[in-house]
Amino acid sequence: MAETWQSYFQPGETLLWQGAPLPGVHGWGKIIGMALFGLPFLVMGLAFCGVGLTMLINGPSWNDTGLGLFLAAFSLPFAGVGVFLVFGQAYAAKTAHRTTRYALSNRAAYIAKSGWSHSLESYPILRETALGLEKHRHADTVWFHVRTEKDSDGDRSTTRISFDNIAEGDEVYRLLRSIQIGTT
């Protein structure tokens, strides 16, 4: 893996740490909250799909068949969102250790993701970079970039970019601080 990271580095950049999220599901509170939010979408989507299919198959007239087709088609996006929110969040969290890799060089933090597509994100570590360490029971999260965006209504949202659910949180945070003050 180190050779792969090196191919993306600038001249003089060296690998200090590489890792991945720990296996298993972390952050059950968020996952359960999303599942509860998605449950009405799933139930109503499946209910309308069932009603629509029943009308499509058993409809005594062409109007009932057409309405059944419409209800079945209309319900699919709602059922899909429900399935994703109820089951997809836990699945994504469970498989993150296979699809996500982290690296820290003496200049930047890197996050590589694979799955349907491959992506690589790079975040330079500067003196003014906001850093944070969140210690959890089984895994740590080290964040190193904060993005604040404004939506069309003027409301601001803040997103933290981080190495999530890693075992070496203290070590990575110490490395980030040493990069920031120029001792690495």
VOVEXKOL-636323 format. One record per residue (C-alpha): y, z, x; residue number from 1. Coordinates in nm, 2 decimals, padded with zeros to 4 digits, always signed. Example, Ala and Ser with C-alpha at 12.3 -4.5 7.8 and 13.67 -1.06 7.14 Angstrom:
BEGIN
<keke><y>-00.45</y><z>+00.78</z><x>+01.23</x><pos>1</pos></keke>
<keke><y>-00.11</y><z>+00.71</z><x>+01.37</x><pos>2</pos></keke>
END
This chain:
BEGIN
<keke><y>+00.00</y><z>+00.00</z><x>+00.00</x><pos>1</pos></keke>
<keke><y>+00.24</y><z>+00.07</z><x>+00.29</x><pos>2</pos></keke>
<keke><y>+00.23</y><z>-00.29</z><x>+00.40</x><pos>3</pos></keke>
<keke><y>+00.32</y><z>-00.40</z><x>+00.05</x><pos>4</pos></keke>
<keke><y>+00.62</y><z>-00.16</z><x>+00.03</x><pos>5</pos></keke>
<keke><y>+00.74</y><z>-00.28</z><x>+00.38</x><pos>6</pos></keke>
<keke><y>+00.76</y><z>-00.64</z><x>+00.25</x><pos>7</pos></keke>
<keke><y>+01.04</y><z>-00.53</z><x>+00.02</x><pos>8</pos></keke>
<keke><y>+01.23</y><z>-00.32</z><x>+00.27</x><pos>9</pos></keke>
<keke><y>+01.55</y><z>-00.42</z><x>+00.45</x><pos>10</pos></keke>
<keke><y>+01.54</y><z>-00.43</z><x>+00.83</x><pos>11</pos></keke>
<keke><y>+01.54</y><z>-00.08</z><x>+00.97</x><pos>12</pos></keke>
<keke><y>+01.41</y><z>+00.07</z><x>+00.65</x><pos>13</pos></keke>
<keke><y>+01.10</y><z>+00.29</z><x>+00.68</x><pos>14</pos></keke>
<keke><y>+00.86</y><z>+00.44</z><x>+00.43</x><pos>15</pos></keke>
<keke><y>+00.89</y><z>+00.82</z><x>+00.41</x><pos>16</pos></keke>
<keke><y>+00.67</y><z>+00.89</z><x>+00.10</x><pos>17</pos></keke>
<keke><y>+00.46</y><z>+00.70</z><x>-00.16</x><pos>18</pos></keke>
<keke><y>+00.28</y><z>+00.83</z><x>-00.46</x><pos>19</pos></keke>
<keke><y>+00.20</y><z>+00.79</z><x>-00.83</x><pos>20</pos></keke>
<keke><y>+00.21</y><z>+01.00</z><x>-01.15</x><pos>21</pos></keke>
<keke><y>-00.08</y><z>+01.25</z><x>-01.17</x><pos>22</pos></keke>
<keke><y>-00.36</y><z>+01.15</z><x>-01.40</x><pos>23</pos></keke>
<keke><y>-00.36</y><z>+01.29</z><x>-01.75</x><pos>24</pos></keke>
<keke><y>-00.11</y><z>+01.32</z><x>-02.03</x><pos>25</pos></keke>
<keke><y>+00.20</y><z>+01.52</z><x>-01.95</x><pos>26</pos></keke>
<keke><y>+00.49</y><z>+01.60</z><x>-02.19</x><pos>27</pos></keke>
<keke><y>+00.29</y><z>+01.66</z><x>-02.50</x><pos>28</pos></keke>
<keke><y>+00.60</y><z>+01.78</z><x>-02.69</x><pos>29</pos></keke>
<keke><y>+00.77</y><z>+01.44</z><x>-02.67</x><pos>30</pos></keke>
<keke><y>+00.44</y><z>+01.26</z><x>-02.75</x><pos>31</pos></keke>
<keke><y>+00.38</y><z>+01.47</z><x>-03.06</x><pos>32</pos></keke>
<keke><y>+00.74</y><z>+01.43</z><x>-03.17</x><pos>33</pos></keke>
<keke><y>+00.72</y><z>+01.05</z><x>-03.15</x><pos>34</pos></keke>
<keke><y>+00.38</y><z>+01.06</z><x>-03.33</x><pos>35</pos></keke>
<keke><y>+00.53</y><z>+01.26</z><x>-03.61</x><pos>36</pos></keke>
<keke><y>+00.82</y><z>+01.02</z><x>-03.63</x><pos>37</pos></keke>
<keke><y>+00.58</y><z>+00.72</z><x>-03.64</x><pos>38</pos></keke>
<keke><y>+00.34</y><z>+00.87</z><x>-03.89</x><pos>39</pos></keke>
<keke><y>+00.54</y><z>+00.76</z><x>-04.20</x><pos>40</pos></keke>
<keke><y>+00.56</y><z>+00.41</z><x>-04.06</x><pos>41</pos></keke>
<keke><y>+00.19</y><z>+00.40</z><x>-04.01</x><pos>42</pos></keke>
<keke><y>+00.09</y><z>+00.54</z><x>-04.35</x><pos>43</pos></keke>
<keke><y>+00.34</y><z>+00.33</z><x>-04.55</x><pos>44</pos></keke>
<keke><y>+00.25</y><z>+00.02</z><x>-04.34</x><pos>45</pos></keke>
<keke><y>-00.12</y><z>+00.06</z><x>-04.40</x><pos>46</pos></keke>
<keke><y>-00.06</y><z>+00.15</z><x>-04.77</x><pos>47</pos></keke>
<keke><y>+00.15</y><z>-00.16</z><x>-04.84</x><pos>48</pos></keke>
<keke><y>-00.10</y><z>-00.37</z><x>-04.64</x><pos>49</pos></keke>
<keke><y>-00.39</y><z>-00.24</z><x>-04.85</x><pos>50</pos></keke>
<keke><y>-00.20</y><z>-00.30</z><x>-05.18</x><pos>51</pos></keke>
<keke><y>-00.11</y><z>-00.65</z><x>-05.06</x><pos>52</pos></keke>
<keke><y>-00.46</y><z>-00.74</z><x>-04.96</x><pos>53</pos></keke>
<keke><y>-00.60</y><z>-00.61</z><x>-05.28</x><pos>54</pos></keke>
<keke><y>-00.35</y><z>-00.82</z><x>-05.48</x><pos>55</pos></keke>
<keke><y>-00.42</y><z>-01.12</z><x>-05.26</x><pos>56</pos></keke>
<keke><y>-00.80</y><z>-01.09</z><x>-05.32</x><pos>57</pos></keke>
<keke><y>-00.81</y><z>-00.97</z><x>-05.68</x><pos>58</pos></keke>
<keke><y>-00.48</y><z>-01.10</z><x>-05.81</x><pos>59</pos></keke>
<keke><y>-00.54</y><z>-01.26</z><x>-06.16</x><pos>60</pos></keke>
<keke><y>-00.25</y><z>-01.51</z><x>-06.12</x><pos>61</pos></keke>
<keke><y>-00.08</y><z>-01.71</z><x>-05.84</x><pos>62</pos></keke>
<keke><y>+00.22</y><z>-01.47</z><x>-05.87</x><pos>63</pos></keke>
<keke><y>+00.00</y><z>-01.17</z><x>-05.79</x><pos>64</pos></keke>
<keke><y>-00.15</y><z>-01.36</z><x>-05.50</x><pos>65</pos></keke>
<keke><y>+00.19</y><z>-01.46</z><x>-05.36</x><pos>66</pos></keke>
<keke><y>+00.32</y><z>-01.10</z><x>-05.40</x><pos>67</pos></keke>
<keke><y>+00.01</y><z>-00.97</z><x>-05.23</x><pos>68</pos></keke>
<keke><y>+00.06</y><z>-01.21</z><x>-04.94</x><pos>69</pos></keke>
<keke><y>+00.42</y><z>-01.11</z><x>-04.91</x><pos>70</pos></keke>
<keke><y>+00.34</y><z>-00.73</z><x>-04.91</x><pos>71</pos></keke>
<keke><y>+00.06</y><z>-00.78</z><x>-04.65</x><pos>72</pos></keke>
<keke><y>+00.29</y><z>-00.97</z><x>-04.42</x><pos>73</pos></keke>
<keke><y>+00.59</y><z>-00.74</z><x>-04.48</x><pos>74</pos></keke>
<keke><y>+00.38</y><z>-00.43</z><x>-04.40</x><pos>75</pos></keke>
<keke><y>+00.25</y><z>-00.56</z><x>-04.06</x><pos>76</pos></keke>
<keke><y>+00.57</y><z>-00.47</z><x>-03.85</x><pos>77</pos></keke>
<keke><y>+00.58</y><z>-00.13</z><x>-04.00</x><pos>78</pos></keke>
<keke><y>+00.21</y><z>-00.06</z><x>-03.94</x><pos>79</pos></keke>
<keke><y>+00.25</y><z>-00.20</z><x>-03.58</x><pos>80</pos></keke>
<keke><y>+00.54</y><z>+00.03</z><x>-03.51</x><pos>81</pos></keke>
<keke><y>+00.35</y><z>+00.32</z><x>-03.66</x><pos>82</pos></keke>
<keke><y>+00.04</y><z>+00.25</z><x>-03.44</x><pos>83</pos></keke>
<keke><y>+00.26</y><z>+00.23</z><x>-03.13</x><pos>84</pos></keke>
<keke><y>+00.44</y><z>+00.55</z><x>-03.20</x><pos>85</pos></keke>
<keke><y>+00.13</y><z>+00.75</z><x>-03.31</x><pos>86</pos></keke>
<keke><y>-00.12</y><z>+00.62</z><x>-03.06</x><pos>87</pos></keke>
<keke><y>+00.06</y><z>+00.41</z><x>-02.80</x><pos>88</pos></keke>
<keke><y>+00.27</y><z>+00.69</z><x>-02.65</x><pos>89</pos></keke>
<keke><y>-00.03</y><z>+00.90</z><x>-02.56</x><pos>90</pos></keke>
<keke><y>-00.21</y><z>+00.59</z><x>-02.42</x><pos>91</pos></keke>
<keke><y>+00.08</y><z>+00.49</z><x>-02.21</x><pos>92</pos></keke>
<keke><y>+00.12</y><z>+00.84</z><x>-02.07</x><pos>93</pos></keke>
<keke><y>-00.26</y><z>+00.86</z><x>-02.00</x><pos>94</pos></keke>
<keke><y>-00.26</y><z>+00.53</z><x>-01.81</x><pos>95</pos></keke>
<keke><y>+00.07</y><z>+00.57</z><x>-01.62</x><pos>96</pos></keke>
<keke><y>-00.11</y><z>+00.68</z><x>-01.30</x><pos>97</pos></keke>
<keke><y>-00.29</y><z>+00.34</z><x>-01.29</x><pos>98</pos></keke>
<keke><y>+00.02</y><z>+00.12</z><x>-01.36</x><pos>99</pos></keke>
<keke><y>+00.30</y><z>+00.30</z><x>-01.18</x><pos>100</pos></keke>
<keke><y>+00.37</y><z>+00.35</z><x>-00.81</x><pos>101</pos></keke>
<keke><y>+00.65</y><z>+00.53</z><x>-00.64</x><pos>102</pos></keke>
<keke><y>+00.79</y><z>+00.50</z><x>-00.29</x><pos>103</pos></keke>
<keke><y>+01.08</y><z>+00.66</z><x>-00.10</x><pos>104</pos></keke>
<keke><y>+01.23</y><z>+00.50</z><x>+00.21</x><pos>105</pos></keke>
<keke><y>+01.50</y><z>+00.63</z><x>+00.44</x><pos>106</pos></keke>
<keke><y>+01.75</y><z>+00.43</z><x>+00.22</x><pos>107</pos></keke>
<keke><y>+01.62</y><z>+00.39</z><x>-00.14</x><pos>108</pos></keke>
<keke><y>+01.38</y><z>+00.50</z><x>-00.40</x><pos>109</pos></keke>
<keke><y>+01.14</y><z>+00.24</z><x>-00.54</x><pos>110</pos></keke>
<keke><y>+00.94</y><z>+00.23</z><x>-00.87</x><pos>111</pos></keke>
<keke><y>+00.68</y><z>-00.04</z><x>-00.92</x><pos>112</pos></keke>
<keke><y>+00.51</y><z>-00.10</z><x>-01.25</x><pos>113</pos></keke>
<keke><y>+00.23</y><z>-00.33</z><x>-01.35</x><pos>114</pos></keke>
<keke><y>+00.07</y><z>-00.41</z><x>-01.68</x><pos>115</pos></keke>
<keke><y>+00.16</y><z>-00.71</z><x>-01.89</x><pos>116</pos></keke>
<keke><y>+00.41</y><z>-00.79</z><x>-01.62</x><pos>117</pos></keke>
<keke><y>+00.51</y><z>-00.66</z><x>-01.28</x><pos>118</pos></keke>
<keke><y>+00.84</y><z>-00.51</z><x>-01.20</x><pos>119</pos></keke>
<keke><y>+01.00</y><z>-00.34</z><x>-00.90</x><pos>120</pos></keke>
<keke><y>+01.32</y><z>-00.13</z><x>-00.93</x><pos>121</pos></keke>
<keke><y>+01.52</y><z>-00.01</z><x>-00.63</x><pos>122</pos></keke>
<keke><y>+01.78</y><z>+00.27</z><x>-00.63</x><pos>123</pos></keke>
<keke><y>+01.98</y><z>+00.34</z><x>-00.32</x><pos>124</pos></keke>
<keke><y>+02.02</y><z>+00.70</z><x>-00.21</x><pos>125</pos></keke>
<keke><y>+02.39</y><z>+00.77</z><x>-00.14</x><pos>126</pos></keke>
<keke><y>+02.59</y><z>+01.08</z><x>-00.06</x><pos>127</pos></keke>
<keke><y>+02.72</y><z>+01.09</z><x>-00.42</x><pos>128</pos></keke>
<keke><y>+02.37</y><z>+01.02</z><x>-00.58</x><pos>129</pos></keke>
<keke><y>+02.29</y><z>+01.29</z><x>-00.84</x><pos>130</pos></keke>
<keke><y>+01.95</y><z>+01.45</z><x>-00.76</x><pos>131</pos></keke>
<keke><y>+01.74</y><z>+01.69</z><x>-00.96</x><pos>132</pos></keke>
<keke><y>+01.40</y><z>+01.87</z><x>-00.95</x><pos>133</pos></keke>
<keke><y>+01.23</y><z>+01.97</z><x>-01.26</x><pos>134</pos></keke>
<keke><y>+00.92</y><z>+02.19</z><x>-01.21</x><pos>135</pos></keke>
<keke><y>+00.66</y><z>+02.19</z><x>-01.48</x><pos>136</pos></keke>
<keke><y>+00.33</y><z>+02.37</z><x>-01.50</x><pos>137</pos></keke>
<keke><y>+00.11</y><z>+02.09</z><x>-01.37</x><pos>138</pos></keke>
<keke><y>+00.35</y><z>+01.83</z><x>-01.23</x><pos>139</pos></keke>
<keke><y>+00.71</y><z>+01.79</z><x>-01.11</x><pos>140</pos></keke>
<keke><y>+00.98</y><z>+01.54</z><x>-01.19</x><pos>141</pos></keke>
<keke><y>+01.23</y><z>+01.44</z><x>-00.93</x><pos>142</pos></keke>
<keke><y>+01.53</y><z>+01.24</z><x>-01.06</x><pos>143</pos></keke>
<keke><y>+01.76</y><z>+01.05</z><x>-00.83</x><pos>144</pos></keke>
<keke><y>+01.97</y><z>+00.82</z><x>-01.04</x><pos>145</pos></keke>
<keke><y>+02.17</y><z>+00.88</z><x>-01.36</x><pos>146</pos></keke>
<keke><y>+02.28</y><z>+00.59</z><x>-01.57</x><pos>147</pos></keke>
<keke><y>+02.54</y><z>+00.64</z><x>-01.84</x><pos>148</pos></keke>
<keke><y>+02.59</y><z>+00.36</z><x>-02.09</x><pos>149</pos></keke>
<keke><y>+02.82</y><z>+00.31</z><x>-02.39</x><pos>150</pos></keke>
<keke><y>+02.69</y><z>+00.15</z><x>-02.70</x><pos>151</pos></keke>
<keke><y>+02.90</y><z>-00.07</z><x>-02.94</x><pos>152</pos></keke>
<keke><y>+03.01</y><z>+00.24</z><x>-03.13</x><pos>153</pos></keke>
<keke><y>+03.15</y><z>+00.40</z><x>-02.82</x><pos>154</pos></keke>
<keke><y>+02.88</y><z>+00.67</z><x>-02.80</x><pos>155</pos></keke>
<keke><y>+02.75</y><z>+00.75</z><x>-02.45</x><pos>156</pos></keke>
<keke><y>+02.39</y><z>+00.78</z><x>-02.36</x><pos>157</pos></keke>
<keke><y>+02.25</y><z>+00.91</z><x>-02.03</x><pos>158</pos></keke>
<keke><y>+01.93</y><z>+00.80</z><x>-01.87</x><pos>159</pos></keke>
<keke><y>+01.77</y><z>+00.97</z><x>-01.57</x><pos>160</pos></keke>
<keke><y>+01.56</y><z>+00.76</z><x>-01.34</x><pos>161</pos></keke>
<keke><y>+01.29</y><z>+00.96</z><x>-01.18</x><pos>162</pos></keke>
<keke><y>+00.96</y><z>+01.00</z><x>-01.01</x><pos>163</pos></keke>
<keke><y>+00.77</y><z>+01.15</z><x>-01.31</x><pos>164</pos></keke>
<keke><y>+00.47</y><z>+01.38</z><x>-01.30</x><pos>165</pos></keke>
<keke><y>+00.42</y><z>+01.40</z><x>-00.93</x><pos>166</pos></keke>
<keke><y>+00.24</y><z>+01.67</z><x>-00.73</x><pos>167</pos></keke>
<keke><y>+00.48</y><z>+01.68</z><x>-00.43</x><pos>168</pos></keke>
<keke><y>+00.81</y><z>+01.74</z><x>-00.61</x><pos>169</pos></keke>
<keke><y>+00.94</y><z>+01.99</z><x>-00.36</x><pos>170</pos></keke>
<keke><y>+00.86</y><z>+01.76</z><x>-00.06</x><pos>171</pos></keke>
<keke><y>+01.02</y><z>+01.46</z><x>-00.23</x><pos>172</pos></keke>
<keke><y>+01.33</y><z>+01.65</z><x>-00.33</x><pos>173</pos></keke>
<keke><y>+01.37</y><z>+01.78</z><x>+00.03</x><pos>174</pos></keke>
<keke><y>+01.33</y><z>+01.42</z><x>+00.16</x><pos>175</pos></keke>
<keke><y>+01.59</y><z>+01.29</z><x>-00.09</x><pos>176</pos></keke>
<keke><y>+01.84</y><z>+01.57</z><x>+00.02</x><pos>177</pos></keke>
<keke><y>+01.78</y><z>+01.49</z><x>+00.39</x><pos>178</pos></keke>
<keke><y>+01.85</y><z>+01.12</z><x>+00.32</x><pos>179</pos></keke>
<keke><y>+02.16</y><z>+01.21</z><x>+00.13</x><pos>180</pos></keke>
<keke><y>+02.31</y><z>+01.42</z><x>+00.41</x><pos>181</pos></keke>
<keke><y>+02.20</y><z>+01.17</z><x>+00.68</x><pos>182</pos></keke>
<keke><y>+01.94</y><z>+01.38</z><x>+00.87</x><pos>183</pos></keke>
<keke><y>+01.65</y><z>+01.13</z><x>+00.80</x><pos>184</pos></keke>
END
